[in-house]
Amino acid sequence: MSGLLGVRLLLLWGCACLWLSSSASGALVISRHDEAIQERRGAARSLQKRSTNEVMVEVHSVTVDCTVTSRFAHTVMTSKAFNKANSSQEIFFEVELPKTAFITNFSMEIEGQVYVGEVKEKEKAKKQYEKAVSSGQTAGLVKASGRKMEKFSVSVNIAAESNVTFVLTYEELLQRKLGRYELLTRVKPKTLVQDFQIVTNIYEPQGISYVDAHATFLSNELLPLVEKTVTDRKAHISFSPTMEQQRKCPGCDGTLIDGDFIVSYDVKREKNLGDIQIVNGYFVHFFAPELPKLPKNVVFVIDISGSMSGRKMEQTREAMLAILQQVHEDDHFAIILFDSVIETWKDSLTKATKENITEAMDYIRRMSSRGTTNINDAVLTAVNMLVKDRQMERLPDRSADMIILLTDGMPNEGESNTGKIQENMRTAIGGNMSLYCLGFGNDVDYSFLDVMSKQNKGLARRIFEASDAAAQLQGFYDEVASPLLLEVDMHYPDNAVDSLTTSHFSYLFNGTEIVVAGHLMDNDLDNFLVEVVGQGLEEDFRVQGQVSAADWDVFYPDEEYIFGDFTERLWAYLTIQQLLDKSKSGTPDEKANTTAKALDMSLQYSFVTPLTSMVVTKPETEDSTSSPLIADKLTEEQRQQAEKMTYNYIPAQSYPRHYQPAPTYFVDGDPHFMIELPDRGDALCFNINDKPGTIFNLVRDSNSGILVNGEIIGDKKTPPDGKINTYFWRFGIVHQTLGVRLEVSTEDISLFQDGKWVKLLWSDAASIKGSNVDLLVTKDRSLTVTLRDSVKFVILLHKVWKKHPYHRDYLGFYTLDSHLLSPGVHGLLGQFYHGINYEVAHLHPGKVPEKPDATMYVKGQELNVTRGWQRDFRNDVKNGENVPCWFIHNNGTGLIDGHVRDYIVSGLFKSG
């Protein structure tokens, strides 16, 4: 940046997320290219400290304005900032948006001059700016961010005492899942904002049945700030905390606004024909009737090859046991396990009686991993089983046939050519059943599964390697568990409509919705007769009716309706999505034609799709000419590849066998701190080194009155290598509100409650159930501390041979149910209880071959981190289990707030 001061401004979507570069969470920091000038927010006793450095950039506003009109969401993200400095600042604008959305517009206004992004054909844009790309003047603006989001970012150099306004617009059609529509806003401002607001207006002429708004960060103080007004056809939701209401604690710059803001709703459904909206020559038809469930015949085809060993096998087993309990008694099911050998539970499908379900669960409990992967023969076995049972009339006539394939790798046994496997499946299935493909982890060929499923009336879904993988599997099954109709056809007059989106659907599942849109050839609705037919439970479903256009002026007389072309843009959005799906299969000519149509429409409607790019030309500065930045739309395959290059690159079999579904934060060993991040399937770790006798604050929650401190102890004497190891040997736990004080050492356990002390020994198996705290001692192993209506801690005892020349007994500290603590919790562990935002990139070889280094972007800093392992002793106190994590060097500097010395306290029960 040519020596200029650089300030980073992050505004994340889905997210309104605003963040200025800092080396401490929640602080505004202006950092030089070669050094950081920081305003630190310390931990525990130093929370009230304030830096004397003046913040040189004011963030005036962060606004998320979303208008939902008949399920079509139009979102505008706006941020305004002012550079108070007497020199230029580099400001970064970042927005995290749903991966299903299309960016439609981006602009920057700098001192009255507006710079607008332009949507161009991707290949032409790359060629046009090839010179800039090769010289390093341009970079991709969009990258994957978690499972559901992608991040748009752009930077601009702002002159002294100048304003900048960033505006990003995107659109998407909300999909109905499990009976509701959902808008998710990930808000992580990382700093206080003068004017912060989220506003959502929902217009549904069909009528709104319910609206719910909640957030993961809402405390009792913030909850009343969520304002919700709902009438028959409109809902208004807003959230606008003041700067003082945003503060994490009095006098500090940390913000409580950190998490997901979610609006969910559904509409009224009084007619089986559904709801049809007609605006400006385009119509959209929503169809989701309430009907009895059809029986289904499902074959579960489960990969048990060697790569599924350990954690993935356990999660698959857990998910299958839960799914089997949900299979309806009218359904039929079968189980096929495969590696190089195909193993069937039974030779045919079995009715889901209580006895058969119990037997199947016992079979699943015994499955284990082995061998290589023969996908071709496994799925063909499932197809043949369904075909045979149909021929033998063992299955109900009116029932849905489906195969659910779960695999984590590439076919490498039997037929291994993916194109040939797809051809075999299409021939064998012949359109008579659906194939759903679940790709587990990053080693799977998702494109292969995606095409194969779409060719066979199904869909593919990625299952992410994380502690909630079992819940992901169950969630997918819930979506397809209840078919209502088969072979649904939506009929419209040929002489009245054209440019129709897909109008035939193999299934309609409970909790979902069919959407069809098209162009009206004229505005004469007298002959606009709509008919829907399909196969129902007892008889064919058929409903028809005459369509009349709703009068929006009558429904919303007080609104200045500014989104009048929503049906046309909804039609364009839906058409492009369907063309992109079709372009993945078919003959070369068919692929080329559908791709060309999708490209033309993307350009016509200014949608950033996988075929187009948004080109942003940055203004010239004294130090550089204008340089282009190109924003692309990522495909699922590109997202998967990006994840392999960042924190999820470790092969699946390297993960530990036991993962808890809820986050766990712990310190154990020498002392090793671990922050588990289940939403990313990842973990961060760091060590703390100090002299024996030092007492650190681990957890401090002033709102609930909870305090946890720990004292470290050193080796008995200096080992030959000269390095003295330190460990935690004593913990003090206080709950001021409940009047509880607990001291835990390697020698004994002392509890003060109700005005008296009680002592327990590690050598005894004992328990205490009190009015405010429960203790459970597992002999010579662990202590579980459960505070009333609050958090649970587990302390592990590590016993060392008494005659060991150097080492001593020591303790490990694990936090469970951390979400029950307030957003203001802090401490060496506590500061991470409500998550942390970071990115890992630029993987490169480290000092040790099996432990590569990478660059971590966290709290406004770039840290060099190393991929390694720390041990989790919860399931094996003696040996522990390796947990892969990104190791942050130098006592966690850059990751923890402030400096490690800020966390030192004067006594085991002292806060400072």
Secondary structure, 3 states (H helix, E strand, C coil): CCCCCECCEECCCCECCCEECCCCCCCCCEECCCCEECCCCCCHHHCCCCCCCCCCEEEEEEEEEEEEECCEEEEEEEEEEEECCCCCEEEEEEEEEECCCEEEEEEEEECCEEEECEEEEHHHHHHHCHHHHHCCCCCECEEEECCCEEEEEEEEEECCCCEEEEEEEEEEECCCECCEEEEEEEECCCCCCCEEEEEEEEECCCCEEEEEEEECCCCCCCHHHEEEEECCCEEEEEECCCHHHHECCCCCCCECCCEEEEEEEEECCCCCCCEEEEECCEEEEEECCCCCCCCEEEEEEEECCHHHCCHHHHHHHHHHHHHHHHCCCCCEEEEEEECCCEEECCCCCEECCHHHHHHHHHHHHCCCCCCCCCHHHHHHHHHHHHHHHHHCCCCCCCCEEEEEEEECCCCCCCCCCHHHHHHHHHHHHCCCCEEEEEEECCCCCHHHHHHHHHCCCCCEEEECCCCCHHHHHHHHHHHHCCEEEEEEEEECCCCCEECCCCCEEEEEECCCCEEEEEEECCCCCCCCEEEEEEECCCCEEEEEEECCCCCHHHHCCCCCCCCCCHHHHHHHHHHHHHHHHHCCCCCHHHHHHHHHHHHHHHHHCCCECCCEEEEEECCCCCCCCCCEEEEECCCHHHHHHHHHCCCCCCCHHHCCCCCCCCCCEEEECCCEEEEEECCCCEEEEEECCCCCCCEEEEEEECCCCEEEEEEEEECCCCCCCCCCCEEEEEEEEEECCCCEEEEEECCEEEEEECCEEEEEECCCCEEEECCCEEEEEECCCEEEEEECCCCEEEEEEECCCCCCCCCCCEEEEEEECHHHCCCCCECCCHHHCCCCCEEEEEEEEEEECCEEEEEEEECCEEEEEEEEEEEECCCCCCCCEEEEEEEEHHHHECCECCCHHHHECCCCCCCC
